Protein backbone atom coordinates (compact mmCIF):
# COMPACT_ATOMS: atom_id res chain seq x y z
CA UNK A 1 0.00 0.00 0.00
CA UNK A 2 1.39 3.42 -0.86
CA UNK A 3 2.51 5.65 1.94
CA UNK A 4 0.36 8.68 2.69
CA UNK A 5 3.08 10.91 1.26
CA UNK A 6 2.45 9.46 -2.23
CA UNK A 7 -1.30 10.14 -2.06
CA UNK A 8 -2.94 13.47 -2.82
CA UNK A 9 -6.61 14.42 -2.67
CA UNK A 10 -8.72 16.89 -4.58
CA UNK A 11 -12.14 18.12 -3.55
CA UNK A 12 -14.27 18.66 -6.64
CA UNK A 13 -16.34 21.83 -6.40
CA UNK A 14 -17.08 22.62 -10.02
CA UNK A 15 -20.87 22.46 -9.83
CA UNK A 16 -23.14 25.48 -9.70
CA UNK A 17 -25.63 24.20 -7.12
CA UNK A 18 -28.51 24.85 -9.51
CA UNK A 19 -30.92 22.55 -7.70
CA UNK A 20 -30.10 24.47 -4.55
CA UNK A 21 -31.06 27.71 -6.24
CA UNK A 22 -27.47 28.48 -7.20
CA UNK A 23 -24.87 28.35 -4.43
CA UNK A 24 -21.40 27.23 -3.45
CA UNK A 25 -22.30 23.93 -1.83
CA UNK A 26 -18.91 23.51 -0.05
CA UNK A 27 -19.74 26.74 1.82
CA UNK A 28 -23.10 25.56 3.12
CA UNK A 29 -23.23 25.51 6.92
CA UNK A 30 -23.83 22.27 8.78
CA UNK A 31 -24.61 23.16 12.38
CA UNK A 32 -22.24 26.11 12.10
CA UNK A 33 -19.45 24.34 10.21
CA UNK A 34 -18.97 24.73 6.44
CA UNK A 35 -19.25 21.54 4.42
CA UNK A 36 -15.70 22.10 3.14
CA UNK A 37 -14.34 22.17 6.69
CA UNK A 38 -16.14 18.93 7.52
CA UNK A 39 -14.59 17.22 4.49
CA UNK A 40 -11.13 18.58 5.30
CA UNK A 41 -11.36 17.41 8.89
CA UNK A 42 -11.85 13.84 7.66
CA UNK A 43 -9.15 14.00 4.99
CA UNK A 44 -6.58 15.47 7.36
CA UNK A 45 -6.86 12.41 9.58
CA UNK A 46 -4.66 10.65 7.02
CA UNK A 47 -3.20 13.34 4.76
CA UNK A 48 -1.19 16.50 5.44
CA UNK A 49 -2.94 19.72 4.48
CA UNK A 50 -0.34 20.29 1.75
CA UNK A 51 -1.58 17.18 -0.06
CA UNK A 52 -5.16 18.46 -0.47
CA UNK A 53 -6.43 20.81 -3.19
CA UNK A 54 -9.77 22.21 -4.30
CA UNK A 55 -10.94 22.14 -7.90
CA UNK A 56 -13.12 25.17 -8.59
CA UNK A 57 -13.57 27.96 -11.09
CA UNK A 58 -15.31 30.18 -8.54
CA UNK A 59 -13.65 33.37 -7.26
CA UNK A 60 -10.59 32.56 -5.19
CA UNK A 61 -11.74 34.98 -2.49
CA UNK A 62 -14.59 32.62 -1.54
CA UNK A 63 -12.11 29.96 -0.44
CA UNK A 64 -9.19 32.07 0.72
CA UNK A 65 -9.75 31.23 4.39
CA UNK A 66 -8.83 27.58 3.83
CA UNK A 67 -5.48 28.33 2.14
CA UNK A 68 -5.87 25.41 -0.28
CA UNK A 69 -4.33 25.18 -3.74
CA UNK A 70 -7.16 26.13 -6.13
CA UNK A 71 -7.15 24.17 -9.36
CA UNK A 72 -8.78 25.72 -12.42
CA UNK A 73 -10.25 23.57 -15.17
CA UNK A 74 -8.32 23.83 -18.40
CA UNK A 75 -10.99 22.10 -20.45
CA UNK A 76 -14.56 23.10 -21.18
CA UNK A 77 -17.91 21.32 -21.26
CA UNK A 78 -16.54 18.08 -19.84
CA UNK A 79 -18.12 18.15 -16.39
CA UNK A 80 -16.35 16.57 -13.41
CA UNK A 81 -13.73 14.96 -15.64
CA UNK A 82 -12.18 18.38 -16.17
CA UNK A 83 -11.74 18.68 -12.40
CA UNK A 84 -10.24 15.21 -12.30
CA UNK A 85 -7.79 16.15 -15.05
CA UNK A 86 -6.73 19.30 -13.20
CA UNK A 87 -6.30 17.24 -10.04
CA UNK A 88 -4.19 14.59 -11.75
CA UNK A 89 -1.89 17.23 -13.22
CA UNK A 90 -1.49 18.91 -9.83
CA UNK A 91 -0.87 15.58 -8.10
CA UNK A 92 1.82 14.69 -10.62
CA UNK A 93 3.54 18.03 -10.06
CA UNK A 94 3.33 17.38 -6.31
CA UNK A 95 5.11 14.03 -6.65
CA UNK A 96 2.10 11.90 -5.78
CA UNK A 97 1.34 8.65 -7.57
CA UNK A 98 -2.30 8.38 -6.44
CA UNK A 99 -5.11 10.94 -6.45
CA UNK A 100 -8.24 10.54 -4.34
CA UNK A 101 -11.29 12.54 -5.43
CA UNK A 102 -14.20 13.65 -3.27
CA UNK A 103 -17.18 15.78 -4.35
CA UNK A 104 -17.44 19.07 -2.49
CA UNK A 105 -21.02 18.33 -1.45
CA UNK A 106 -20.29 15.00 0.27
CA UNK A 107 -19.51 15.92 3.88
CA UNK A 108 -19.69 12.60 5.71
CA UNK A 109 -16.77 10.71 4.23
CA UNK A 110 -14.96 8.30 6.59
CA UNK A 111 -11.73 9.37 8.25
CA UNK A 112 -10.10 6.29 6.70
CA UNK A 113 -11.20 7.04 3.14
CA UNK A 114 -7.78 7.60 1.58
CA UNK A 115 -6.31 4.42 3.05
CA UNK A 116 -9.45 2.45 2.20
CA UNK A 117 -9.20 3.47 -1.45
CA UNK A 118 -5.51 2.72 -1.87
CA UNK A 119 -3.88 1.22 -3.78
CA UNK A 120 -5.55 2.72 -6.82
CA UNK A 121 -7.60 2.45 -8.92
CA UNK A 122 -10.57 1.92 -6.65
CA UNK A 123 -14.12 3.25 -6.32
CA UNK A 124 -16.33 3.51 -3.25
CA UNK A 125 -19.61 1.61 -3.12
CA UNK A 126 -22.38 1.92 -0.55
CA UNK A 127 -25.91 0.57 -0.45
CA UNK A 128 -25.27 -1.11 -3.80
CA UNK A 129 -24.30 2.13 -5.55
CA UNK A 130 -20.94 3.02 -7.05
CA UNK A 131 -19.77 6.56 -6.34
CA UNK A 132 -17.50 7.27 -9.28
CA UNK A 133 -16.25 10.58 -7.90
CA UNK A 134 -15.31 9.00 -4.58
CA UNK A 135 -12.40 7.11 -5.98
CA UNK A 136 -8.66 6.76 -6.24
CA UNK A 137 -6.90 7.25 -9.55
CA UNK A 138 -3.34 6.41 -10.60
CA UNK A 139 -1.64 9.66 -11.53
CA UNK A 140 -0.14 7.83 -14.48
CA UNK A 141 -3.58 7.84 -16.17
CA UNK A 142 -3.41 11.60 -16.82
CA UNK A 143 -2.43 11.17 -20.47
CA UNK A 144 -5.17 8.58 -20.95
CA UNK A 145 -7.72 11.07 -19.64
CA UNK A 146 -6.37 13.86 -21.85
CA UNK A 147 -6.74 11.62 -24.88
CA UNK A 148 -10.20 10.54 -23.72
CA UNK A 149 -11.38 14.14 -23.48
CA UNK A 150 -9.82 15.15 -26.78
CA UNK A 151 -12.67 13.40 -28.62
CA UNK A 152 -14.98 16.42 -28.79
CA UNK A 153 -17.56 14.64 -30.93
CA UNK A 154 -18.42 11.92 -28.42
CA UNK A 155 -20.39 13.55 -25.61
CA UNK A 156 -20.64 10.22 -23.79
CA UNK A 157 -16.99 10.66 -22.92
CA UNK A 158 -17.98 13.31 -20.39
CA UNK A 159 -19.31 10.55 -18.15
CA UNK A 160 -17.00 9.74 -15.27
CA UNK A 161 -18.31 6.17 -15.12
CA UNK A 162 -17.19 5.39 -18.65
CA UNK A 163 -13.65 6.62 -18.08
CA UNK A 164 -13.48 4.82 -14.73
CA UNK A 165 -14.46 1.60 -16.48
CA UNK A 166 -11.32 1.83 -18.64
CA UNK A 167 -9.21 1.52 -15.48
CA UNK A 168 -10.84 -1.66 -14.13
CA UNK A 169 -11.42 -0.12 -10.71
CA UNK A 170 -11.78 -2.27 -7.62
CA UNK A 171 -15.02 -1.77 -5.70
CA UNK A 172 -14.51 -0.95 -2.03
CA UNK A 173 -17.67 -1.39 0.04
CA UNK A 174 -18.65 0.92 2.88
CA UNK A 175 -21.51 0.51 5.34
CA UNK A 176 -24.50 2.80 4.81
CA UNK A 177 -25.53 2.54 8.47
CA UNK A 178 -26.39 4.67 10.42
CA UNK A 179 -26.09 6.95 7.36
CA UNK A 180 -24.55 6.74 3.93
CA UNK A 181 -21.02 8.18 4.18
CA UNK A 182 -21.34 9.37 0.59
CA UNK A 183 -24.64 11.16 0.99
CA UNK A 184 -24.40 14.30 -1.11
CA UNK A 185 -26.31 17.56 -1.03
CA UNK A 186 -28.17 18.21 -4.27
CA UNK A 187 -31.47 19.76 -3.17
CA UNK A 188 -32.87 21.76 -0.24
CA UNK A 189 -34.35 18.51 1.12
CA UNK A 190 -30.91 16.89 0.98
CA UNK A 191 -29.50 19.88 2.82
CA UNK A 192 -32.07 19.49 5.59
CA UNK A 193 -31.16 15.81 5.92
CA UNK A 194 -27.45 16.65 6.02
CA UNK A 195 -28.09 19.11 8.86
CA UNK A 196 -29.93 16.39 10.76
CA UNK A 197 -27.07 13.92 10.22
CA UNK A 198 -24.56 16.50 11.41
CA UNK A 199 -26.62 17.15 14.53
CA UNK A 200 -26.74 13.42 15.28
CA UNK A 201 -22.97 13.17 14.86
CA UNK A 202 -22.45 16.06 17.28
CA UNK A 203 -24.82 14.46 19.76
CA UNK A 204 -22.63 11.34 19.80
CA UNK A 205 -19.68 13.31 21.19
Number of C-alpha atoms within 10 A of each C-alpha: 8 13 11 16 16 16 29 31 28 27 29 26 23 21 18 14 17 12 11 16 9 10 13 19 25 23 16 17 16 20 14 9 12 15 24 24 16 18 22 19 15 18 25 16 14 16 20 14 18 14 23 23 22 27 26 21 16 15 9 14 7 10 17 11 8 12 12 17 18 22 23 17 20 10 15 9 11 17 16 20 25 24 26 26 25 22 30 29 19 22 26 18 11 15 14 23 21 28 30 31 27 25 27 24 25 24 26 20 22 15 16 13 21 28 17 18 24 24 18 23 21 23 25 23 21 18 12 9 10 17 18 22 21 23 28 30 28 21 25 15 16 19 13 14 19 14 9 15 22 12 12 12 8 10 11 13 19 19 14 18 15 12 18 19 10 10 15 11 17 17 16 15 16 17 11 14 9 7 11 16 19 25 19 19 24 15 14 12 11 14 19 13 15 23 17 14 19 18 13 11 11 10 8 6 5
